Amino acid sequence: MLKPEQNEFNAELLLRRISEGMIPMHNLIGIELVHIEADFVSFKIPFNEKLIGDILNRRIHGGIISAAMDAVGGAVAMLNFKSFEDHLSTINITVNYLRPAFQKNLIIEGRSIKNGVRVIFTEMKAYHEGEADKTIATGSASYSYKQK
């Protein structure tokens, strides 16, 4: 069940519950919640052969990175939720691929840069686990946010 047993709404608890396997796409690519704090979320994608998109060079498909960036950007935006009935949808996402993603675990970080009344803006970064100084991709996204 999505709603926690407690009566008081908690956006972080909701995000943790969703990250425990409620979204089929997240399960498909193996997204794991690593860290949550105010306006920041990080996910891990453990390497899996099914993530390969470049079979000659054995590199992770860029669409996996893009999907994970949308997921982490949406997760950061969800930290603004005030109730179980709030809604969020992606308006726009831009991903800049800077270097290839090899056969290693990925870390995808998201940070909120502006929380408006109806639109939330985020920025994201992807890198190999343990190599935060070697950015694979950067991204930015905007999300439509509707409170109930």
C-alpha positions in Angstrom: 0.0 0.0 0.0 1.2 3.5 -0.9 -0.1 5.3 2.1 1.9 4.8 5.4 0.0 3.5 8.4 0.5 6.8 10.2 -2.0 9.6 9.7 0.6 12.4 9.2 1.9 12.8 5.6 5.7 12.4 5.2 7.2 13.0 1.7 10.4 11.3 2.5 8.6 8.2 3.7 6.5 8.2 0.6 9.6 8.4 -1.6 11.3 5.5 0.3 8.2 3.4 -0.2 8.0 4.2 -3.9 11.7 3.4 -4.2 11.2 -0.1 -2.7 9.9 -1.4 -5.9 6.5 0.2 -6.7 7.5 1.6 -10.1 8.0 -1.2 -12.7 10.4 0.9 -14.9 12.7 1.5 -11.8 12.6 -2.3 -11.2 13.5 -3.0 -14.8 16.7 -0.9 -14.8 17.5 -1.8 -11.1 17.2 1.7 -9.5 18.1 1.7 -5.8 17.6 4.6 -3.4 21.0 5.6 -1.9 20.4 8.9 -0.1 17.7 11.5 0.7 18.2 14.9 2.2 16.5 18.3 1.8 16.3 19.0 -2.0 18.7 16.1 -2.8 18.3 12.5 -3.8 20.7 9.9 -5.1 20.0 6.6 -6.8 22.3 3.7 -7.7 21.9 1.5 -10.8 23.9 -1.7 -10.3 25.6 -2.8 -13.6 23.6 -5.5 -15.5 24.3 -6.9 -18.9 20.8 -6.0 -20.0 21.7 -2.3 -19.7 24.2 -2.6 -22.6 23.3 -0.5 -25.6 26.6 -0.5 -27.5 27.3 -4.2 -28.1 30.7 -3.5 -29.8 32.2 -1.4 -27.0 30.0 -2.8 -24.2 28.7 0.6 -23.0 25.5 1.3 -21.1 22.7 2.7 -23.3 22.1 6.4 -23.0 18.4 5.9 -22.6 19.1 4.1 -19.3 20.9 7.2 -18.0 18.1 9.5 -19.3 15.4 7.4 -17.6 17.3 7.4 -14.3 17.8 11.2 -14.5 14.1 11.6 -14.9 13.5 9.3 -12.0 15.9 11.1 -9.7 14.7 14.5 -10.8 11.1 13.4 -10.1 12.1 12.0 -6.7 13.6 15.3 -5.7 10.5 17.1 -6.8 8.4 14.7 -4.8 10.0 15.9 -1.6 7.7 19.0 -2.1 4.6 16.9 -1.8 2.2 17.9 1.0 -0.3 15.0 0.6 -0.9 11.6 -1.0 -3.1 13.3 -3.6 -0.4 15.6 -5.0 0.6 15.0 -8.6 3.8 15.4 -10.6 4.6 15.0 -14.3 7.7 15.8 -16.4 7.4 18.9 -18.5 10.9 18.8 -20.0 14.2 17.0 -19.6 17.6 17.7 -21.2 20.5 15.3 -20.9 24.1 16.1 -22.0 26.2 13.0 -22.4 29.9 13.8 -21.6 31.6 10.4 -21.7 30.6 6.8 -22.1 29.1 4.7 -19.3 31.2 1.5 -18.9 30.3 -1.8 -17.2 30.2 -0.3 -13.7 27.6 0.7 -11.2 26.1 4.2 -11.9 25.2 6.9 -9.4 22.6 9.4 -10.4 22.2 12.5 -8.2 19.4 15.0 -8.4 19.1 18.4 -6.8 16.2 20.9 -6.7 17.3 24.3 -8.0 13.9 26.1 -7.8 10.6 25.1 -6.3 7.8 27.2 -7.7 4.1 26.9 -6.9 3.4 24.9 -10.1 6.8 24.1 -11.6 9.8 22.5 -9.9 13.3 22.7 -11.6 16.0 20.2 -11.0 19.5 19.4 -12.1 21.1 15.9 -12.3 24.5 14.3 -12.6 25.5 10.7 -13.5 28.9 9.1 -12.8 30.4 5.7 -12.1 30.3 4.7 -8.4 33.4 5.9 -6.7 34.2 8.3 -9.5 32.2 11.4 -8.8 34.9 13.6 -10.4 34.3 12.0 -13.8 30.9 13.0 -14.8 29.2 10.8 -17.4 26.2 13.0 -18.0 24.5 16.1 -16.7 20.8 17.0 -17.0 18.1 19.4 -16.1 14.4 19.0 -15.9 11.2 20.8 -15.1 8.2 19.1 -13.5 4.6 20.2 -13.3 3.5 20.0 -9.6 -0.2 20.0 -8.6 -1.2 20.1 -4.9 -4.6 18.7 -3.9 
